[in-house]
Amino acid sequence: MISTMLQYVIDALNLGSLYALTALGIGLLFGILRVINFAHGDFISVGAYTLIVPSTNALAVLYVGALPWPLVVVLTALSVIAVAMLSELVVFRPLRSSSPATLMIGSFALSFVIQHLILMVHGSRPKAVNLWPELATQVELLGLRVQKLHLVTVGTTAMLLGILTVLLRATRTGVEMRAAAEDYQMARMLGIRANAVIGGALALSGLLAATASLLYTAQSGIVSYQMGAPLMMFAFISTVIGGLGNLLGAVFGAFVVGAIEVALQATLPDQLRPFREAFVFTLVIAILLWRPHGIIEARSSRERV
């Protein structure tokens, strides 16, 4: 019984880590511009397609497979960060003075464009990618057989959370991001560098998207042009129930959603498991009825007097 519970905990941590990486990328931009970047899931897809060459076959060949893993990580991160920064220059910067609704529509359009650019280059067939097969082996931990990749996913997420915390608290750009998240207009009046703050937030979100892309690809072994959509959906839910505009809340919400998914997978009857997501959303509604502003309410959502 104890070993089974520990296995559920590890599974929940693994799934919650993927959601947390994605939710942080969403929360960083929302905290400053008050807009959900619905193209963030497509940044994840871009990172995955960095690993392959265009192919008309159902299976694609890794063109970075022979390279050392640090170089694979760097190439993927640079590619996604470049797309994120280009998105800021082409879409978000020209629309910065527009309403949040206009920015949201712009992010929808950007998502649509990225997806169809991938379709034009790679086609719609999913691609098989055998990324880091050595991490598919298992190790013994507390009497359990745990996949190395799950441990790497949880460890990487914890490391990035620590680095991001230090960055936001100990660097000028990080402090400016926190100030902009509290009150963007006031921060600009006080001399905050808007371009640097928003560009830095998008670069960080690109780095997080690249990390989530590599870990998710290694776990699924499949790359498709819409592969980032499920992560985006559940990460968005995580930011809402955790508290929009609160990065700690986004992380907490991600692990809550991961735990709910794993618990439902373990407890639902076989005939109901295909409808697991409906039960997840039902529980999300219940949480929002209890805490409409999220479990950890952001300071920026409170009325100022």
C-alpha positions as CSV (number, residue, x, y, z in Angstrom):
1,M,0.0,0.0,0.0
2,I,2.8,2.5,1.0
3,S,4.8,1.6,-2.2
4,T,1.7,2.2,-4.3
5,M,1.1,5.6,-2.7
6,L,4.7,6.6,-3.2
7,Q,4.4,5.6,-6.9
8,Y,1.4,7.9,-7.2
9,V,3.3,10.7,-5.6
10,I,6.2,10.3,-8.0
11,D,3.9,10.2,-11.0
12,A,2.1,13.3,-9.7
13,L,5.4,15.1,-9.2
14,N,6.5,14.2,-12.7
15,L,3.3,15.4,-14.4
16,G,3.1,18.5,-12.1
17,S,6.6,19.4,-13.1
18,L,5.8,19.5,-16.8
19,Y,2.7,21.7,-16.0
20,A,4.7,23.9,-13.7
21,L,7.4,24.7,-16.3
22,T,4.6,25.6,-18.8
23,A,2.5,27.5,-16.2
24,L,5.6,29.6,-15.2
25,G,6.1,30.6,-18.8
26,I,2.5,31.7,-19.0
27,G,2.5,33.5,-15.7
28,L,5.6,35.5,-16.4
29,L,4.0,37.3,-19.3
30,F,0.6,37.6,-17.7
31,G,2.1,39.2,-14.6
32,I,3.4,42.1,-16.8
33,L,1.0,42.5,-19.8
34,R,-2.1,41.0,-18.2
35,V,-2.5,38.7,-21.2
36,I,-2.5,34.9,-21.5
37,N,0.0,34.0,-24.3
38,F,-1.9,31.2,-26.1
39,A,1.1,30.8,-28.4
40,H,3.2,29.4,-25.5
41,G,2.1,25.9,-26.3
42,D,3.3,26.4,-29.8
43,F,6.7,27.5,-28.5
44,I,6.9,24.0,-27.0
45,S,6.1,22.5,-30.4
46,V,8.8,24.6,-32.0
47,G,11.4,23.3,-29.5
48,A,10.4,19.7,-30.3
49,Y,10.7,20.3,-34.0
50,T,14.2,21.7,-33.5
51,L,15.2,18.1,-33.0
52,I,14.3,16.8,-36.4
53,V,14.8,17.6,-40.1
54,P,11.9,18.0,-42.5
55,S,10.7,14.7,-43.7
56,T,7.8,13.3,-45.8
57,N,8.1,10.0,-44.0
58,A,6.1,9.0,-41.0
59,L,9.3,8.7,-39.0
60,A,11.9,11.5,-38.8
61,V,15.6,11.2,-38.1
62,L,17.1,13.1,-35.2
63,Y,19.7,15.5,-36.7
64,V,21.0,16.4,-33.2
65,G,21.0,12.8,-31.9
66,A,24.7,12.4,-32.3
67,L,25.5,15.6,-30.5
68,P,26.3,15.8,-26.7
69,W,23.2,16.5,-24.6
70,P,24.3,20.0,-23.4
71,L,24.5,21.1,-27.1
72,V,21.1,19.6,-27.8
73,V,19.7,21.7,-24.9
74,V,21.4,24.8,-26.0
75,L,20.3,24.5,-29.6
76,T,16.7,23.9,-28.6
77,A,16.7,26.8,-26.0
78,L,18.2,29.2,-28.5
79,S,15.6,28.3,-31.1
80,V,12.6,28.7,-28.8
81,I,14.0,31.9,-27.3
82,A,14.5,33.3,-30.8
83,V,10.9,32.6,-31.7
84,A,9.7,34.1,-28.4
85,M,11.7,37.3,-28.9
86,L,10.6,37.6,-32.6
87,S,7.0,37.2,-31.3
88,E,7.6,40.1,-29.0
89,L,9.0,42.4,-31.7
90,V,6.3,41.5,-34.4
91,V,3.2,41.0,-32.3
92,F,3.3,42.0,-28.6
93,R,5.3,45.2,-28.9
94,P,3.1,46.8,-31.6
95,L,0.0,45.8,-29.6
96,R,1.4,46.8,-26.2
97,S,-0.8,49.8,-25.8
98,S,-3.9,48.0,-26.9
99,S,-6.5,46.4,-24.6
100,P,-5.9,42.9,-23.1
101,A,-8.6,41.5,-25.4
102,T,-6.7,42.7,-28.5
103,L,-3.4,41.3,-27.1
104,M,-5.2,38.0,-26.4
105,I,-6.5,37.9,-30.0
106,G,-3.0,38.6,-31.2
107,S,-1.6,35.7,-29.2
108,F,-4.4,33.4,-30.7
109,A,-3.4,34.6,-34.2
110,L,0.3,34.0,-33.4
111,S,-0.5,30.4,-32.3
112,F,-2.4,29.8,-35.5
113,V,0.5,31.1,-37.6
114,I,3.2,29.0,-35.8
115,Q,1.1,25.9,-36.1
116,H,0.7,26.3,-39.8
117,L,4.3,27.2,-40.4
118,I,5.2,23.9,-38.8
119,L,2.6,22.2,-41.0
120,M,4.1,23.8,-44.1
121,V,7.6,22.6,-43.3
122,H,7.1,19.2,-41.6
123,G,3.6,18.2,-42.6
124,S,0.8,16.9,-40.3
125,R,2.1,13.4,-39.6
126,P,3.5,12.8,-36.1
127,K,7.2,12.1,-36.0
128,A,8.9,9.5,-33.8
129,V,11.8,10.9,-31.9
130,N,14.0,8.7,-29.7
131,L,15.5,11.3,-27.4
132,W,17.8,10.3,-24.6
133,P,16.8,6.6,-24.5
134,E,19.2,6.0,-21.7
135,L,16.9,7.9,-19.4
136,A,14.1,5.3,-20.0
137,T,15.9,2.8,-17.7
138,Q,14.7,2.5,-14.1
139,V,16.5,2.9,-10.8
140,E,15.5,1.7,-7.3
141,L,14.3,4.4,-5.0
142,L,12.7,3.8,-1.6
143,G,11.9,0.2,-2.8
144,L,10.3,1.4,-6.0
145,R,11.4,1.1,-9.6
146,V,11.4,4.7,-10.9
147,Q,12.2,5.8,-14.4
148,K,15.3,8.0,-14.6
149,L,13.5,10.4,-16.8
150,H,10.9,11.1,-14.1
151,L,13.7,12.0,-11.6
152,V,15.4,14.2,-14.2
153,T,12.1,16.0,-14.9
154,V,11.4,16.7,-11.2
155,G,15.0,17.6,-10.5
156,T,15.2,20.0,-13.5
157,T,12.0,21.7,-12.5
158,A,13.2,22.2,-9.0
159,M,16.6,23.6,-10.2
160,L,14.9,26.0,-12.6
161,L,12.5,27.2,-9.9
162,G,15.5,27.9,-7.7
163,I,17.3,29.8,-10.4
164,L,14.2,31.8,-11.3
165,T,13.6,32.7,-7.7
166,V,17.2,34.0,-7.4
167,L,16.9,35.8,-10.7
168,L,13.7,37.6,-9.7
169,R,15.0,38.6,-6.3
170,A,18.7,39.3,-6.8
171,T,19.0,41.0,-10.3
172,R,17.9,44.3,-11.6
173,T,15.8,42.9,-14.4
174,G,14.2,40.4,-12.0
175,V,13.2,43.2,-9.6
176,E,11.9,45.2,-12.4
177,M,9.8,42.2,-13.5
178,R,8.3,41.9,-10.0
179,A,7.6,45.6,-9.9
180,A,5.9,45.5,-13.3
181,A,3.8,42.5,-12.2
182,E,2.6,44.5,-9.2
183,D,1.6,47.6,-11.2
184,Y,2.9,48.0,-14.7
185,Q,1.8,51.5,-15.3
186,M,3.3,52.8,-12.1
187,A,6.5,50.9,-12.7
188,R,6.9,52.6,-16.1
189,M,6.3,56.0,-14.5
190,L,9.1,55.2,-12.0
191,G,11.5,54.5,-14.9
192,I,11.2,50.7,-15.4
193,R,12.6,49.7,-18.8
194,A,9.5,48.3,-20.5
195,N,11.3,46.8,-23.5
196,A,13.9,45.1,-21.3
197,V,11.3,43.8,-18.8
198,I,8.9,42.4,-21.4
199,G,11.8,41.0,-23.5
200,G,13.3,39.4,-20.5
201,A,10.0,37.8,-19.5
202,L,9.5,36.4,-23.0
203,A,13.1,35.1,-23.1
204,L,12.6,33.3,-19.8
205,S,9.3,31.9,-21.0
206,G,11.0,30.7,-24.1
207,L,13.7,29.0,-21.9
208,L,11.0,27.3,-19.8
209,A,9.1,26.2,-23.0
210,A,12.3,24.7,-24.4
211,T,12.9,22.8,-21.2
212,A,9.3,21.5,-21.1
213,S,9.6,20.6,-24.8
214,L,12.7,18.4,-24.3
215,L,11.3,16.7,-21.3
216,Y,7.9,16.1,-22.8
217,T,9.4,14.8,-26.1
218,A,11.7,12.4,-24.2
219,Q,8.7,11.0,-22.3
220,S,6.2,10.8,-25.2
221,G,8.6,9.9,-28.0
222,I,6.3,11.6,-30.5
223,V,6.4,15.1,-32.0
224,S,3.4,16.7,-33.6
225,Y,2.4,20.2,-34.6
226,Q,-0.2,20.4,-31.8
227,M,1.8,18.6,-29.1
228,G,2.1,21.8,-27.0
229,A,-1.7,22.3,-26.8
230,P,-2.5,19.8,-24.0
231,L,0.4,21.2,-21.9
232,M,-0.8,24.7,-22.6
233,M,-4.4,23.9,-21.6
234,F,-3.6,22.3,-18.3
235,A,-0.9,24.9,-17.5
236,F,-3.5,27.6,-18.1
237,I,-5.8,25.8,-15.7
238,S,-3.0,25.7,-13.2
239,T,-2.3,29.4,-13.4
240,V,-6.1,30.1,-12.9
241,I,-6.6,27.9,-9.9
242,G,-3.2,28.8,-8.4
243,G,-3.9,32.6,-8.8
244,L,-3.4,34.5,-12.0
245,G,-0.4,36.9,-11.7
246,N,1.2,34.8,-8.9
247,L,4.1,32.7,-10.0
248,L,4.1,30.7,-6.7
249,G,0.4,30.1,-7.2
250,A,1.0,28.9,-10.8
251,V,3.5,26.3,-9.6
252,F,1.3,25.2,-6.7
253,G,-1.7,25.0,-9.1
254,A,0.4,22.9,-11.5
255,F,1.1,20.3,-8.9
256,V,-2.5,20.3,-7.7
257,V,-3.7,19.6,-11.2
258,G,-1.0,16.9,-11.7
259,A,-2.1,15.3,-8.4
260,I,-5.7,15.4,-9.4
261,E,-5.0,13.7,-12.8
262,V,-2.9,10.9,-11.2
263,A,-5.5,10.3,-8.5
264,L,-8.3,10.1,-11.0
265,Q,-6.3,7.8,-13.2
266,A,-5.8,5.5,-10.2
267,T,-9.3,5.6,-8.8
268,L,-11.7,5.9,-11.8
269,P,-13.3,2.7,-13.2
270,D,-11.8,1.6,-16.5
271,Q,-14.9,2.7,-18.4
272,L,-14.7,6.2,-17.0
273,R,-10.9,6.8,-17.5
274,P,-11.3,8.1,-21.1
275,F,-13.4,10.9,-19.6
276,R,-10.8,11.8,-16.9
277,E,-10.4,15.3,-18.2
278,A,-14.1,16.1,-17.7
279,F,-13.7,15.1,-14.0
280,V,-10.5,17.3,-13.8
281,F,-12.4,20.3,-15.1
282,T,-15.3,19.6,-12.7
283,L,-12.9,19.7,-9.7
284,V,-11.4,22.9,-11.2
285,I,-14.8,24.5,-11.2
286,A,-15.3,23.4,-7.6
287,I,-11.9,25.0,-6.6
288,L,-12.8,28.3,-8.3
289,L,-16.2,28.4,-6.6
290,W,-14.4,28.1,-3.3
291,R,-11.5,30.5,-4.3
292,P,-12.6,32.6,-7.3
293,H,-9.2,34.5,-7.4
294,G,-7.2,31.3,-7.1
295,I,-5.7,29.4,-4.2
296,I,-3.0,32.0,-3.7
297,E,-4.4,35.4,-4.6
298,A,-2.1,37.7,-6.5
299,R,-1.5,41.1,-4.9
300,S,-2.2,42.8,-8.2
301,S,-5.7,41.5,-8.2
302,R,-6.6,43.2,-4.9
303,E,-8.3,46.5,-5.0
304,R,-6.0,49.5,-4.3
305,V,-7.2,52.4,-2.2
